[in-house]
Amino acid sequence: MLDAFITKLKQSFAPNQFYTDPADCWVYGYDNSRRHALADAVVFALSHEDIVKAVKLCYEFGIPLTARGRASGTTGAAIPIQGGLVLSLERMQKIIALDVANRVMVVEPGVLNSHVQAIAKQAGFFWPPDPTSSAYCSIGGNLSCNAAGPRSLKYGTTRENTLGLTAVIGNGDTIECGVYTTKGVVGYDLTRLLIGSEGTLGIISKAILKLTPLPHTKRTMRAFYRDIEAAAQAITQIMSQPITPCGCEFIDGNAIHMIRKHANADLPEEAGSMIMIEVDGSSEDLSADIALMQKACQNDGLISWACAHTAAETDKLWAIRKSLSQALRSLSPYKINEDVVVPLSHIPALLNYTQELAKTYDITIVNFGHAGNGNIHVNLLIDPFDPTLGSKAKACLNQLFDKVIALQGSLSGEHGVGIEKRDFVSKEISPASMKLMQQIKAQFDPKHILNPGKFFPNKDIIT
Ligand SMILES: Cc1cc2nc3c(=O)[nH]c(=O)nc-3n(C[C@H](O)[C@H](O)[C@H](O)COP(=O)(O)OP(=O)(O)OC[C@H]3O[C@@H](n4cnc5c(N)ncnc54)[C@H](O)[C@@H]3O)c2cc1C
């Protein structure tokens, strides 16, 4: 069956559009989860028609198909764990239309997030989803993972900023869903369903993105606190104000310690946490907003507060936060990075619990994240591929996820499920909802060829 599939694939695509040699396919078996599996073939789609052709071939022969953007995903979602075909969208890089009058950009899935931002900026707009990986992640990947970043606090995630999609479902049929307008209520909302579905329901070939005008001014503030409670209290105070910051980021004391050590930064010795706040607006003068934020930051645990007045000062404030990833990588190249979410009022309970877990399991845990959304990256600084540490980490994560659910939270705010979290999703999704999701999957993908082994719990899959 596989041989017949490969023969037909070679007849269907130009020679420079596919790989079948394992040495060539090898590099298309990774993503940022650092897991790997070897595909039998890789096809580079150049058009919607190529996607249809590839999906129809896989459907005919019952071959697994894994879509791939730029493989920056952290959950193994783009890894071909059952072999078969990797369908790379990286060559579909066209900006099909920039329609300023309707505040819309129409793009192919392989366009980088940063490219969308650069094109939109020339017209005075931006597309709100701003993952830190913007320079090397694709719009197709953003859509499939419902990516977000600091700005989602004010402007929403990928879901809130996408009007419509074209996609190829599991039998090769093309669906067009959503609208070209900012309103539209006809039919079920398949656009929102496809967004975040991690390539398990369809392959996205075109997206209608909703653009937002660039704010005229943005101001950045930073506050150091003695402990987590004081920072958490400030975060809830900030979010209780009648303005929404366009960013509210948090890092804990372990992270500050690490930055001090590895980035040689001059940070207060007594700092047990730090928050960064950004406000933006159409007026040049944001002094009233800044004053509100400054007041919200005040409490007994505040050590210092600063507001940047120039671009250089802004870069200096952000440099500390930005040096964190590098510091973490140099200290612990194989960390486990979770991205749980809890309601804002439960942030202290979550953060304190991670410190309890750190003691119980004798693991260093570093927390940082998009605090305004309650989205905390809980980093376990251990090598998950070490067999003893791996089982310890799993037990620790199991407890962490139970706590997150007990705090009315969610297991993932932006990274998704992929392989990494599929064994835990039943903690959050009820059996009835899970059954319905599986039935929906079967309607979109009757032969279960689209990204099999992801998203749903499946203990039988070898990874
Ligand atoms: C350093 C770093 C920082 C990051 N920061 C953030 C962050 O701030 N916020 C955030 O949300 N994420 C972040 N991420 C995660 C990741 O970058 C995002 O999830 C991104 O959206 C993935 O895009 P990609 O093109 O790399 O997709 P891939 O990793 O290639 O694929 C991800 C999933 O999308 C599917 N897919 C890809 N293209 C299509 C398509 N056209 N149709 C259907 N399915 C498709 C794949 O099958 C897979 O399931 C970060 C990652 C790194 C490495």
The ligand as an ORCA input file, in Angstrom:
! r2SCAN-3c Opt
* xyz 0 1
  C      10.777     30.274     21.481
  C       9.308     30.017     21.263
  C       8.400     30.941     21.734
  C       7.033     30.710     21.558
  N       6.165     31.638     22.019
  C       4.848     31.463     21.838
  C       3.929     32.449     22.295
  O       4.310     33.477     22.832
  N       2.611     32.215     22.091
  C       2.161     31.093     21.453
  O       0.950     30.947     21.275
  N       3.019     30.138     21.024
  C       4.336     30.295     21.182
  N       5.206     29.335     20.740
  C       4.679     28.098     20.105
  C       4.596     28.124     18.561
  O       5.535     29.020     18.009
  C       3.193     28.484     18.079
  O       2.282     27.476     18.466
  C       3.076     28.651     16.559
  O       1.766     29.066     16.271
  C       3.356     27.381     15.758
  O       3.503     27.755     14.392
  P       4.343     26.825     13.385
  O       4.253     27.423     12.027
  O       5.706     26.619     13.886
  O       3.486     25.498     13.451
  P       3.955     23.966     13.567
  O       4.723     23.759     14.828
  O       4.608     23.558     12.286
  O       2.565     23.250     13.681
  C       1.760     23.392     14.820
  C       0.425     22.659     14.590
  O      -0.281     23.292     13.533
  C      -0.580     22.351     12.505
  N      -0.533     23.100     11.245
  C       0.465     23.898     10.784
  N       0.081     24.478      9.642
  C      -1.171     24.054      9.372
  C      -2.123     24.304      8.347
  N      -1.862     25.134      7.340
  N      -3.326     23.671      8.392
  C      -3.634     22.840      9.414
  N      -2.773     22.568     10.404
  C      -1.566     23.173     10.398
  C       0.449     21.253     12.647
  O      -0.027     20.026     12.136
  C       0.581     21.207     14.158
  O      -0.478     20.463     14.675
  C       6.580     29.529     20.900
  C       7.517     28.608     20.412
  C       8.861     28.846     20.586
  C       9.832     27.850     20.047
*
